[in-house]
Amino acid sequence: MSGIDRVSDSPPLYESKSQQILEKETTVHDGKRRKGSTVTPELLAGEIFDERFEKTQRGLKSRHAQMIALGGTIGTGLFVGSGQTLARGGPAFILGSYIFIALLVYCVVTAITEVAAYLPTPGSSMNLYGYRYCSRTMGFALGWLYFYSLGILVPYEITAAGLVIGYWKAPVNIAVWITIMIIVIVGLNTLPVAFYGETEFWFASIKVFMMLGLLILSFILFWGGGPSRDRLGFRYWKNPGAANTYLAEGNLGRFLALLSTLVLSAFPFTFAPELLVVTGGEMQSPRRNLPIAARRYFYRLVFFYIGCTLAIGVICQSNDKALTSGGAGAGSSAFVVGIKNAGIPVLDSIINAGIIISAWSSGNSFLYISSRSLYSLALSGNAPSFFKACTKKGVPLRAVACSSLFTALAYLNCGTSGAVVFNWFVNLTNTSGFISWICCCIVYLRFRKARIAQNVTDLPFKSWMQPWGSWCAIVGFTFLSLINGFNVFWPQNWSASSFLTAYVGIPIFLAIYFGYMLFYARGDPWFHDPMEVDLHTGMDEVLAEETPQPVYDKWYKKARIVFE
């Protein structure tokens, strides 16, 4: 049997799609007679757990999951993009914006962890849970949103890494660096998930240690520990000031700067929570390890995101020419600018190398999520079954190959006009992130309604923030998606292309959603009836793979798990 093949030549489990949807017939499940379910146990058993195909394997260890949760998608959005955000709003606005966004993101994290930790099936993703707990339409639209949005973010990170290499003024065309990084990222995703987990563990470890080092350095510079013994304190909060203006003067300008800073601050968080859910499908003992990763996610938000924005407000002034003049690559990183201004030799190049690794790591994670989204779409019948196939090692190679096609977009940056087109694609993903988080919270609310209706109380994870946290996140991210491109309405910024790239993500998602509802899911309810939602199929398999929490009688035995 070839690496990707059917397990047997048995006939399909059903003849046509109509046989999968028993809209008016009676089904029996768990001893209860139910009517009208649009996602039946027969469908779940036939599609999501299709024994005719190899499936993904649980090759991610606990340490992989924890480190991926800490630093998996931290990339150029934080290390480089935060410089533009600082220049736009000033140190007070960027700090306040990151605190606000981090709070909303944590609401999403606690919601989706409750969903994913309950039934972390193979191929799990938020679109698969949307299909199962919300509606077929939600699963379809959310899955394709992840596929194309995350696919576009892969070449974005690859290109960013190539531009950062230009900091050293190497006499090599950026196309060469792009090619090298594409080969490595795609190659890593074609290996068994244990290799992905191992590389991400070390990539994320480097990012975490680098960020800790930057926080310590900023603290030292705050007290005047740099080469010049110049005590910075909160000097840059006073001059040029804690808050900038944007598009107008006075209080109106400061308000617009705050709105713009809120929108820009969301990008470094984009699709990071969803990575937790996707890893749950290939994680060892996910009902035990996912909640641990979610609880530690809070520290990632506080120490890394919020801590780093506080640090750059201390070491870099918001009107520095390297930021306001749009320096390329690492040249526009507030960390690199602050280190150079402090007169510390060599360290800027070390941080630059760390930024390249961060971009590389993020691209690796985004390709992983994009391919798994396509794989889960195929499992739920919303993409060709061609993409269900996995290798014997559990890699959905066909889905990885399809998602890898997006990496060719990175070469658009080799031409001036191509770079403009590529930026349009990137802007498309900003709105997609907001839409994803809104849909994640809706899926959680429907899951919660179903488990309450069916009196399901066996939850590995439950947060005190829910359900109110989900409602707050829905309101907050709806607001942010609507103001995403508010600056294009000012005469000096207006252009049809800017308006299109700022808001086109909304009509694209709505077209996918309502197009599927009209042509393929006509007659389906907006949401599954809470009593019809299947909260049980696959649970026996998941529980059988769970292992108890290991007990260590010595501290060094517990520490040894990091290297196992």
C-alpha positions, 0 to 999 in steps of 0.5 A: 500500500502506498504512503497515501492510500485507502485502508481497504477497497470497501464501498462508500458508507453511503451512496450520496449526500442526500443519504447523509442528511436525514432531515425528516426521519427518525434516528436513534442515538444513546437510547433516545429517539430524535428527529430532524438532526442535520448532523446525524451520528451516521454522518459523524461515524461515516465522515469524521471517523472514516475507517477507509482512510488513515488519519492523523496521529497524536504525536504532539507531547505535552511539552510541545503543546505548552510551548506552541501555546506560548509562542507558536504564532508570535512573529513579525506582527509583534516584533516588527509591526508593533513599531508602526503601532507605536508610531501611530498611537504613542506608548499609552495608546499601544499599551492600552490597546494591547491590554484591551485586545488581550482581554478579548482574545483570552475570552475567545481562548477560554471559550474555544478550549471548553469546546475543544477539550470536551471532545478533541477528535482527530482533525479537530478545528473550529470549523469542524466544531462549527459544523458539529455544534452550530450548523453545516453552513457555519462549518463550511464557511469557517473552514474555507475562511481558515484555509485561504486566510492562513494560507495567505499569512504563510507567504506574509511571514516568509516575505517579512523574514526575507525583508528582515535579512535585508537589514544586513544588506546581503548582496542576495536577491530576496527571491533566494531567501524566499525560496529557501524558507518555502522549502524548509517550511513546506518540508517540515509540514510534510514530516510526521507531526512529532517533527513539527512539534519538536521544531516548534518547541525549539523555535518557540523556546528561542522566541520566549527566551528572546522576549524575556531578554528584551524585557530584562534589557528594557528594565535595565535601560529604564534605570540607566544601565546602558553604555551611556548610563542614561536613565530613560525612565518614562521619558518618552511618555513625556516627550514626545508624549504618551498619546499621538494624534492621527488625521486631525488635531486635538482630542479628535485626533487623539481619539482617531489615533486610539481607534487606529491603534486598536485595529493595528494591535489586533494583528499580532494576535490573529489566529493564535487562539485557533492553533490551540484547537488544531493541535488538540487533534494531534496532541497526546491526552488532549483532555488533560493537556489542552486545559493546561495550555489554555491556563498558561496562555494567560501568562503569554498574553500578560508577559509577552504581548503586554510586557513587550508593548510596555518595554518598547514605550520605554526604550523607543520614542514614538516619533523616531524617524526609523519608525515614522519614515517606514524603515524596512524589515527589522529597521522598523522594529521598535526593539532594534531602534531602541537598542541602536539608540542605546549604543549597544553593539551587536545586540541589534543583529542578534535580535534581528536573527531572532525576528527571522526565526519568529517569522519562520516559526509563524509561517510554519504554524500558519501552514499547519493550521491551513492544511488541517483546516482543509483536512477537517473540511474534507472530514465533514464532507465540505471539501473533496474526500481526496483531502482526507487521505493521510500517510501512514505517519498521519500526515494529510499530505494532499492537504499540505500540498494544496495549502502550500500553493499559497507560498508562491504569493511571496514572490509577488514582493519581488516586483513593485506592483506585485508588492501592492497586490500582496499587501491587498491579500494581507489586509484581507486577513485582518478582517478574517481574524475578527470574523473568526473570533466572532464565529468561535464565540458563536460556536461556543454559545451553541455548544454550551446551549446543547450541553445544558439541554442534554445535561452534560456536565463532564467538562475537562475545562470550564472558565468563570469568564463564560458565557459573558466573555463570549458575548463581550468578545462578539461585541468587541470584535464586531466593532473592530471589524467595522472600524478596520478601515475607517481612515479610508473615509478621510479625503487624504486617504481615500482610494477604492483599493484601500476601501476594498482591502479594508472591508472585502473580507466581510462580503467574501465570508458572507458570500461563502456563508449564504451561498452554501446555505442557499445552494447546498443547505437549503432547508437546514435550520440556522442552528442545530436544535440543542437536543439534536447536537451530537455530544457523544460520537467519538468520545469512547475513542478519545477517552481510550487514548487519554493517559493519567497525569504522571506523578513525580516524587522528585523535582528533577524528574518533573523537569526531565519531561522538558527534554523527553 
